[in-house]
Amino acid sequence: MQREHSALRSSLKDIGRCICILFFATLVGHLFAGMGFTEANIITIYILGVLIISLITVHRIYSLISSIISVMIFNFFFTVPQFTFRAYEKGYPVTFLVMFLSAFITGTLAGRLKSHAKQAAQAAYRTKVLLDTNQLLQQASGKNEIAEATAKQIIKLLDRDVVMYLTEEKKLGQLRIFPVDGFEISDRERILEERRIAELVLKNNQHAGATTEVFSDAACLYLAIRVNNKVYGVVGIRIGEAPLDAFENNILLSILGECALALENEKNAREKEEAAVMAKNEQLRANLLRSISHDLRTPLTSISGNASNLLSNGVWFDEETKKQIYTDIYDDAMWLINLVENLLSVTKIEEGRMNLKLSTELIEEIITEALCHVDRKSSEHKIQVKLEEEYMLVRVDARLLIQVIINMVDNAVKYTPKGSEIIISAKTEENMVRVEIADNGPGIPDEMKPRVFDMFYSGANRIADSRRSLGLGLALCKSIVVAHGGIIAVRNVVPHGTVFSFTLPAGEVELHE
């Protein structure tokens, strides 16, 4: 009904334009007649009027009717006898015929020119829509963005409501409706009922719905979003009373082809990313198994060997020998326990299952507590604590921070010669506290620094007993520091030595009144 009213208003406007132009041409004709111009000049004015009418009106019928009326007006006002439709001179019928043919041919040619220009403009616009679609789909990320960009371009091309289903595990997903101008579609329930048509399109990979032989009474024309025989979705175009022309249909199919390619690329990229994650996980598992099988063999062999000696020959050993064997068993067991604790802690933090229990603590007390639990071989090194201020507070999970300091000090003990100096210092920087653990050992090669905090990476260095670290301690330190909102780093010092540093949020004194 709205389209009928719009067409009627357009027709009335065109009729009014024709009347105004013919009226103006008649006034100019009277002016030319008063100035003594010949009838040929007046005829030219009416031909010009018909030309203008053909350019500003929609249908060619207006120029045809205007050509006939202009001949009648010319006969009525400018031929003898005036104000009648009779003509005395014998040549007037020929004049009227020539005038009609000239006006009609001129109007027809102008109408064709306008039509060709309009078609060219439409073709250029639709081609631009297709090119814009290609660029938008390249920028879109994810299935939903691709679907939304495609629907908007179809609306821009056809000015029709669009519905879309994307496939999920070879079945139609949730219905998405893209109405023109953002208004809700009035017959939404009917479109929901037409899901079976979309499922038929998905199954048969063929068009169905309005303007086709299959469910021709449907509200929408349903087409597959496909690449060859692979269907990635189904799109429905609300047809209404005006079907798509051939050019619109071709551009639409091109847009759907671009959409299908974008969805296929997105699927391939997602599968590639998932494969990369799986490969990384498999690599981590392989590294863990390889490290465990290689690096745990030595302490386990030592424990079993020493235990076997005690069982078999314990009665023959003196007390000093037994104490040494007990010490070796204890050291190897503690090494294994520390490894398991680090591995479990890293796993919990990486999976987000470890909740921080934050409290305000003195950094001096945390360092003191940590030094009570470091490797017993630390007694072979000189460990000093230097604090910039006597009372420095940090807002941390004390238990986890103690583990960080233990791991870093143990790392310095393992990779530096006996008698090396290890200095633990702390100072305040704005609203953070920086803790540094420095040693005067051989240092870390520059090529190894970017990876020292990676899990399962221990580099080429070996500790004193030739047992290689699994590379979990520093990885755990990084996870804990980052979880607190801090930054961890490593650098060498001149002439030799290494400094591990990390920042923690400073704490404030809490007064309870």
C-alpha positions as CSV (number, residue, x, y, z in Angstrom):
1,M,0.0,0.0,0.0
2,Q,2.8,2.4,0.8
3,R,4.5,1.7,-2.5
4,E,1.2,2.4,-4.3
5,H,0.9,5.8,-2.6
6,S,4.5,6.6,-3.5
7,A,3.9,5.7,-7.1
8,L,0.7,7.8,-7.2
9,R,2.6,10.8,-5.8
10,S,5.4,10.3,-8.3
11,S,2.9,10.3,-11.2
12,L,1.1,13.4,-10.0
13,K,4.5,15.2,-9.8
14,D,5.4,14.2,-13.4
15,I,2.0,15.4,-14.7
16,G,2.5,18.7,-12.9
17,R,5.9,19.1,-14.4
18,C,4.6,18.4,-17.9
19,I,1.8,21.0,-17.5
20,C,4.2,23.6,-16.2
21,I,6.8,23.1,-19.0
22,L,4.1,23.1,-21.8
23,F,2.6,26.2,-20.2
24,F,6.0,28.0,-20.1
25,A,6.7,26.9,-23.7
26,T,3.4,28.5,-24.8
27,L,4.3,31.8,-23.0
28,V,7.7,31.8,-24.8
29,G,5.8,31.1,-28.1
30,H,3.6,34.0,-27.6
31,L,6.6,36.2,-26.8
32,F,8.3,35.0,-30.0
33,A,5.1,35.6,-32.0
34,G,4.9,39.1,-30.7
35,M,8.5,39.7,-31.6
36,G,7.7,38.6,-35.2
37,F,9.6,35.3,-35.0
38,T,8.7,32.6,-37.5
39,E,6.6,29.5,-36.7
40,A,9.8,27.3,-36.9
41,N,11.2,29.1,-33.9
42,I,8.1,28.5,-31.9
43,I,8.1,24.8,-33.0
44,T,11.7,24.5,-31.7
45,I,10.5,25.8,-28.3
46,Y,8.0,23.0,-28.0
47,I,10.5,20.4,-29.1
48,L,12.9,21.7,-26.4
49,G,10.0,21.4,-23.9
50,V,9.4,17.8,-24.8
51,L,13.1,17.1,-24.5
52,I,13.1,18.6,-21.0
53,I,10.0,16.5,-20.1
54,S,11.7,13.3,-21.2
55,L,14.7,14.1,-18.9
56,I,12.8,15.0,-15.7
57,T,10.0,12.4,-15.8
58,V,10.2,8.7,-15.0
59,H,8.3,7.0,-18.0
60,R,8.5,7.6,-21.7
61,I,4.8,7.9,-21.9
62,Y,5.0,11.4,-20.6
63,S,7.2,12.6,-23.5
64,L,4.9,10.8,-26.0
65,I,1.7,12.5,-24.7
66,S,3.6,15.8,-24.4
67,S,4.6,15.5,-28.1
68,I,0.9,15.1,-29.1
69,I,-0.3,17.9,-26.7
70,S,2.4,20.3,-27.9
71,V,1.2,19.9,-31.5
72,M,-2.4,20.6,-30.5
73,I,-1.3,23.6,-28.5
74,F,0.7,25.0,-31.4
75,N,-2.3,24.4,-33.7
76,F,-4.7,26.1,-31.2
77,F,-2.6,29.2,-30.5
78,F,-0.3,29.9,-33.4
79,T,-2.0,28.7,-36.7
80,V,-4.7,30.5,-38.6
81,P,-7.5,30.5,-37.6
82,Q,-6.3,30.9,-34.0
83,F,-8.0,29.4,-31.0
84,T,-9.4,26.5,-33.1
85,F,-8.0,23.1,-34.0
86,R,-8.5,23.8,-37.7
87,A,-5.8,24.8,-40.2
88,Y,-6.3,26.6,-43.5
89,E,-3.0,26.1,-45.1
90,K,-2.4,22.9,-46.9
91,G,1.1,22.4,-45.5
92,Y,0.1,22.5,-41.9
93,P,-0.7,18.7,-41.5
94,V,2.9,18.0,-42.7
95,T,4.2,20.6,-40.3
96,F,2.2,19.1,-37.5
97,L,3.5,15.6,-38.4
98,V,7.1,16.8,-38.6
99,M,6.7,18.6,-35.3
100,F,5.3,15.5,-33.6
101,L,8.0,13.2,-35.0
102,S,10.8,15.6,-34.1
103,A,9.5,16.0,-30.5
104,F,8.8,12.3,-30.1
105,I,12.2,11.2,-31.5
106,T,14.0,13.8,-29.5
107,G,12.2,12.8,-26.3
108,T,12.7,9.1,-27.0
109,L,16.5,9.6,-27.5
110,A,16.8,11.7,-24.4
111,G,14.8,9.1,-22.4
112,R,17.1,6.3,-23.6
113,L,20.2,8.4,-22.8
114,K,18.8,9.0,-19.3
115,S,18.0,5.3,-18.9
116,H,21.5,4.3,-20.0
117,A,23.1,6.9,-17.7
118,K,20.9,5.6,-14.8
119,Q,21.9,2.0,-15.6
120,A,25.5,2.9,-15.7
121,A,25.3,4.7,-12.4
122,Q,23.5,1.7,-10.9
123,A,26.2,-0.6,-12.3
124,A,29.0,1.6,-10.9
125,Y,27.2,1.7,-7.5
126,R,26.7,-2.0,-7.3
127,T,30.3,-2.7,-8.4
128,K,31.5,-0.3,-5.7
129,V,29.3,-2.3,-3.2
130,L,31.0,-5.5,-4.3
131,L,34.5,-4.0,-4.0
132,D,33.6,-2.5,-0.6
133,T,32.3,-5.9,0.5
134,N,35.7,-7.5,-0.4
135,Q,37.5,-5.0,1.7
136,L,35.1,-5.2,4.7
137,L,35.3,-9.0,4.7
138,Q,39.1,-8.9,4.7
139,Q,39.0,-6.6,7.8
140,A,36.3,-8.6,9.6
141,S,37.4,-11.1,12.3
142,G,35.2,-13.9,13.4
143,K,32.1,-15.5,11.8
144,N,29.7,-12.9,13.4
145,E,31.5,-9.9,12.0
146,I,31.7,-11.5,8.5
147,A,27.9,-12.2,8.6
148,E,27.1,-8.7,9.8
149,A,29.3,-7.1,7.1
150,T,27.8,-9.2,4.4
151,A,24.2,-8.5,5.5
152,K,24.8,-4.7,5.6
153,Q,26.3,-4.8,2.1
154,I,23.3,-6.8,0.8
155,I,20.9,-4.2,2.3
156,K,23.0,-1.4,0.8
157,L,22.7,-3.1,-2.6
158,L,19.1,-4.2,-2.6
159,D,17.4,-2.1,0.1
160,R,15.7,-5.3,1.4
161,D,15.5,-7.1,4.7
162,V,18.0,-9.8,5.1
163,V,18.0,-13.0,7.3
164,M,21.0,-15.2,7.8
165,Y,21.8,-18.6,9.3
166,L,25.5,-19.7,9.7
167,T,26.3,-23.4,9.9
168,E,27.4,-24.9,13.2
169,E,28.7,-28.5,12.9
170,K,26.9,-29.0,9.5
171,K,23.6,-27.7,10.9
172,L,21.9,-24.3,10.8
173,G,22.8,-22.1,13.7
174,Q,20.8,-19.3,15.2
175,L,18.6,-17.0,13.0
176,R,20.0,-13.5,12.6
177,I,17.7,-10.8,11.2
178,F,19.0,-7.6,9.6
179,P,16.1,-5.3,8.8
180,V,16.3,-2.2,6.6
181,D,16.9,1.0,8.6
182,G,17.1,-1.1,11.7
183,F,13.3,-1.5,12.1
184,E,11.9,-4.8,13.3
185,I,10.4,-7.0,10.5
186,S,6.7,-7.1,10.9
187,D,6.2,-10.8,9.9
188,R,9.0,-12.1,12.1
189,E,6.9,-15.2,13.0
190,R,6.5,-16.1,9.4
191,I,10.2,-15.9,8.8
192,L,10.9,-18.1,11.8
193,E,8.5,-20.7,10.3
194,E,10.5,-20.6,7.1
195,R,13.6,-22.2,8.8
196,R,12.6,-25.5,7.1
197,I,13.2,-23.8,3.7
198,A,16.7,-22.7,4.8
199,E,17.4,-26.3,6.0
200,L,16.3,-27.6,2.6
201,V,18.7,-25.1,1.0
202,L,21.5,-26.3,3.3
203,K,20.8,-29.9,2.5
204,N,20.4,-29.6,-1.3
205,N,22.8,-26.6,-1.9
206,Q,20.2,-25.0,-4.1
207,H,18.0,-21.9,-4.1
208,A,14.5,-22.0,-2.7
209,G,11.7,-19.7,-1.6
210,A,10.2,-16.7,-3.3
211,T,10.6,-16.4,-7.1
212,T,11.6,-20.1,-7.3
213,E,9.6,-23.2,-7.9
214,V,10.2,-24.6,-4.4
215,F,8.1,-22.9,-1.7
216,S,7.4,-20.0,-4.1
217,D,4.9,-18.5,-1.6
218,A,7.7,-17.8,1.0
219,A,8.4,-14.3,2.1
220,C,12.2,-14.6,1.3
221,L,14.4,-16.0,-1.4
222,Y,16.9,-18.3,0.3
223,L,20.4,-18.8,-1.1
224,A,23.4,-20.9,0.1
225,I,26.6,-19.2,1.2
226,R,28.9,-21.7,-0.4
227,V,32.3,-22.5,-1.9
228,N,31.9,-25.3,-4.4
229,N,30.0,-28.0,-2.5
230,K,30.8,-26.6,1.0
231,V,27.9,-24.6,2.5
232,Y,28.8,-22.2,5.3
233,G,25.4,-20.7,5.8
234,V,22.1,-19.7,4.2
235,V,20.9,-16.1,3.5
236,G,17.3,-15.0,3.0
237,I,16.3,-11.9,0.9
238,R,12.9,-10.4,1.6
239,I,11.4,-10.2,-1.9
240,G,8.1,-8.5,-1.6
241,E,6.4,-7.5,-4.8
242,A,9.5,-6.7,-6.9
243,P,11.8,-9.6,-7.8
244,L,15.5,-9.2,-8.3
245,D,16.7,-8.3,-11.8
246,A,19.5,-10.3,-13.4
247,F,22.2,-7.7,-12.6
248,E,21.2,-7.5,-8.9
249,N,21.1,-11.3,-8.7
250,N,24.6,-11.6,-10.2
251,I,26.0,-9.0,-7.8
252,L,24.2,-10.8,-4.9
253,L,25.8,-14.1,-5.8
254,S,29.2,-12.5,-6.0
255,I,28.8,-11.0,-2.5
256,L,27.7,-14.4,-1.2
257,G,30.8,-15.9,-2.8
258,E,33.0,-13.4,-1.1
259,C,31.3,-14.1,2.2
260,A,31.8,-17.9,1.7
261,L,35.5,-17.4,1.0
262,A,35.9,-15.2,4.1
263,L,34.1,-17.8,6.2
264,E,36.4,-20.5,4.8
265,N,39.5,-18.4,5.5
266,E,38.3,-17.8,9.0
267,K,37.6,-21.5,9.5
268,N,41.1,-22.4,8.2
269,A,42.7,-19.7,10.4
270,R,40.8,-20.9,13.4
271,E,41.7,-24.6,12.8
272,K,45.4,-23.6,12.2
273,E,45.4,-21.7,15.5
274,E,43.8,-24.6,17.3
275,A,46.4,-26.9,15.7
276,A,49.2,-24.6,16.8
277,V,47.9,-24.6,20.4
278,M,47.6,-28.4,20.4
279,A,51.1,-28.7,18.9
280,K,52.4,-26.4,21.6
281,N,50.7,-28.4,24.3
282,E,52.0,-31.6,22.9
283,Q,55.5,-30.0,22.8
284,L,55.2,-29.0,26.4
285,R,54.1,-32.5,27.3
286,A,57.0,-34.0,25.3
287,N,59.4,-31.5,26.9
288,L,58.1,-32.5,30.4
289,L,58.4,-36.2,29.7
290,R,61.8,-35.8,28.2
291,S,63.1,-33.7,31.0
292,I,61.6,-36.0,33.7
293,S,63.0,-39.1,32.1
294,H,66.4,-37.5,31.6
295,D,66.9,-35.3,34.6
296,L,65.1,-37.3,37.3
297,R,67.0,-40.4,36.5
298,T,70.1,-39.2,38.4
299,P,68.5,-38.3,41.8
300,L,66.3,-41.4,41.7
301,T,69.2,-43.6,40.9
302,S,71.2,-42.0,43.7
303,I,68.4,-42.5,46.2
304,S,67.8,-46.1,45.2
305,G,71.5,-46.9,45.1
306,N,72.2,-45.3,48.5
307,A,69.2,-47.0,50.1
308,S,70.4,-50.4,48.6
309,N,73.8,-49.8,50.1
310,L,72.3,-49.1,53.5
311,L,70.2,-52.2,53.3
312,S,72.9,-54.5,52.1
313,N,76.0,-53.1,53.8
314,G,74.7,-50.8,56.5
315,V,76.2,-52.8,59.3
316,W,79.7,-52.4,57.9
317,F,79.5,-48.6,57.5
318,D,80.9,-46.2,60.1
319,E,78.7,-43.4,61.4
320,E,80.3,-40.7,59.2
321,T,79.7,-42.7,56.1
322,K,76.1,-43.4,57.1
323,K,75.5,-39.7,57.8
324,Q,76.9,-38.8,54.3
325,I,74.6,-41.3,52.6
326,Y,71.6,-40.1,54.6
327,T,72.5,-36.5,53.6
328,D,72.7,-37.5,49.9
329,I,69.3,-39.2,50.1
330,Y,67.8,-36.2,51.8
331,D,69.2,-33.7,49.3
332,D,67.9,-35.8,46.4
333,A,64.5,-36.2,47.9
334,M,64.2,-32.5,48.7
335,W,65.2,-31.7,45.1
336,L,62.4,-33.9,43.8
337,I,59.9,-32.4,46.3
338,N,60.9,-28.9,45.2
339,L,60.4,-29.9,41.6
340,V,56.9,-31.3,42.2
341,E,55.9,-28.2,44.2
342,N,57.1,-25.9,41.5
343,L,55.3,-27.9,38.8
344,L,52.0,-27.9,40.7
345,S,52.3,-24.2,41.5
346,V,53.0,-23.2,37.8
347,T,50.1,-25.4,36.6
348,K,47.7,-23.7,39.1
349,I,48.7,-20.2,38.2
350,E,48.7,-20.8,34.5
351,E,45.2,-22.3,34.7
352,G,44.0,-19.4,37.0
353,R,43.2,-21.8,39.8
354,M,45.5,-20.2,42.4
355,N,43.8,-17.3,44.3
356,L,46.1,-14.7,45.7
357,K,45.7,-14.1,49.5
358,L,47.0,-10.6,49.6
359,S,48.2,-9.0,52.9
360,T,50.5,-6.2,53.8
361,E,53.9,-7.6,54.9
362,L,57.4,-6.4,55.7
363,I,59.8,-7.3,52.9
364,E,62.5,-8.0,55.4
365,E,60.5,-10.6,57.2
366,I,59.6,-12.4,53.9
367,I,63.3,-12.4,52.9
368,T,64.4,-13.8,56.3
369,E,61.7,-16.5,56.1
370,A,62.8,-17.5,52.6
371,L,66.5,-17.8,53.6
372,C,65.5,-20.3,56.2
373,H,64.3,-22.7,53.5
374,V,66.9,-22.3,50.7
375,D,69.2,-25.1,49.6
376,R,71.6,-26.3,52.3
377,K,74.4,-25.7,49.9
378,S,73.8,-22.0,50.3
379,S,76.1,-22.2,53.3
380,E,78.9,-22.5,50.8
381,H,78.1,-19.0,49.5
382,K,78.1,-15.6,51.1
383,I,74.5,-14.3,51.2
384,Q,73.9,-10.7,52.3
385,V,70.7,-8.7,52.6
386,K,70.7,-4.9,51.9
387,L,67.5,-2.9,52.4
388,E,67.2,0.8,51.4
389,E,64.8,1.4,54.3
390,E,64.3,-0.4,57.5
391,Y,60.5,-0.8,57.1
392,M,59.4,-1.5,53.6
393,L,55.9,-2.8,53.1
394,V,54.5,-4.9,50.2
395,R,51.0,-6.0,49.3
396,V,51.5,-9.6,48.3
397,D,50.7,-13.2,49.0
398,A,53.5,-13.9,51.4
399,R,53.6,-17.7,50.9
400,L,54.1,-17.3,47.1
401,L,56.6,-14.5,47.4
402,I,58.7,-16.6,49.8
403,Q,58.7,-19.3,47.0
404,V,59.9,-16.7,44.5
405,I,62.9,-15.7,46.7
406,I,63.7,-19.3,47.5
407,N,63.8,-20.3,43.8
408,M,65.9,-17.3,42.8
409,V,68.4,-17.8,45.6
410,D,68.6,-21.6,44.9
411,N,69.1,-20.7,41.2
412,A,72.1,-18.4,42.2
413,V,73.5,-21.1,44.4
414,K,73.3,-23.8,41.8
415,Y,74.9,-21.8,38.9
416,T,77.7,-20.1,40.8
417,P,80.9,-21.5,42.2
418,K,81.5,-22.1,45.9
419,G,82.3,-19.0,47.8
420,S,80.4,-16.7,45.4
421,E,78.6,-13.7,46.8
422,I,74.8,-13.4,46.6
423,I,73.3,-10.0,47.5
424,I,69.5,-9.6,48.1
425,S,68.5,-5.9,48.0
426,A,65.2,-4.0,48.0
427,K,64.3,-0.3,47.4
428,T,61.1,1.7,46.9
429,E,60.3,3.1,43.4
430,E,57.1,5.3,43.5
431,N,54.3,2.9,44.4
432,M,56.3,-0.3,43.8
433,V,59.1,-2.1,45.7
434,R,62.0,-3.4,43.6
435,V,63.7,-6.6,44.8
436,E,67.1,-7.6,43.3
437,I,69.1,-10.8,43.7
438,A,72.6,-10.4,42.4
439,D,75.5,-12.8,42.2
440,N,79.1,-12.6,41.0
441,G,79.0,-15.8,39.1
442,P,79.8,-16.4,35.3
443,G,76.6,-14.6,34.2
444,I,74.1,-15.5,31.5
445,P,74.8,-15.3,27.7
446,D,72.8,-12.7,25.9
447,E,71.1,-15.2,23.6
448,M,69.7,-17.1,26.6
449,K,68.2,-14.1,28.5
450,P,64.9,-13.9,26.5
451,R,64.2,-17.5,27.4
452,V,65.3,-17.9,31.0
453,F,61.7,-17.5,32.3
454,D,60.3,-20.1,29.8
455,M,59.1,-23.3,31.2
456,F,61.4,-26.3,30.7
457,Y,64.3,-24.1,29.6
458,S,67.6,-24.4,31.5
459,G,70.1,-23.4,28.9
460,A,73.6,-24.9,28.6
461,N,74.7,-24.2,32.2
462,R,74.9,-27.2,34.6
463,I,75.0,-27.2,38.3
464,A,77.8,-28.7,40.4
465,D,76.5,-32.2,40.6
466,S,75.8,-32.3,36.8
467,R,72.0,-32.5,37.4
468,R,70.2,-30.3,34.9
469,S,67.3,-28.2,36.2
470,L,63.9,-28.7,34.6
471,G,63.5,-24.9,34.2
472,L,60.4,-24.6,36.3
473,G,61.7,-22.4,39.1
474,L,62.1,-19.1,37.1
475,A,58.9,-19.9,35.2
476,L,57.1,-20.1,38.5
477,C,58.7,-16.8,39.7
478,K,57.5,-15.0,36.6
479,S,54.0,-16.3,36.9
480,I,53.8,-15.2,40.6
481,V,55.3,-11.8,39.9
482,V,53.0,-11.1,37.0
483,A,50.0,-12.3,39.0
484,H,50.8,-9.6,41.5
485,G,51.0,-7.0,38.7
486,G,54.8,-6.7,38.8
487,I,57.6,-7.1,36.2
488,I,60.5,-9.5,36.3
489,A,63.8,-9.1,34.4
490,V,67.4,-10.3,34.3
491,R,70.6,-8.5,33.4
492,N,74.3,-9.1,33.6
493,V,76.7,-6.9,35.6
494,V,80.3,-5.8,34.9
495,P,82.8,-7.5,35.1
496,H,80.7,-10.7,35.7
497,G,77.6,-11.8,37.5
498,T,73.8,-11.8,37.1
499,V,71.0,-9.7,38.6
500,F,67.4,-10.9,38.7
501,S,65.0,-8.2,39.6
502,F,61.2,-8.0,40.1
503,T,58.7,-5.4,41.3
504,L,55.9,-5.7,43.7
505,P,53.1,-3.3,44.8
506,A,54.0,-1.3,47.8
507,G,51.8,-1.7,50.9
508,E,50.4,0.9,53.2
509,V,50.3,0.9,57.0
510,E,46.8,0.0,58.2
511,L,45.6,1.8,61.3
512,H,42.8,0.1,63.3
513,E,41.0,2.5,65.6
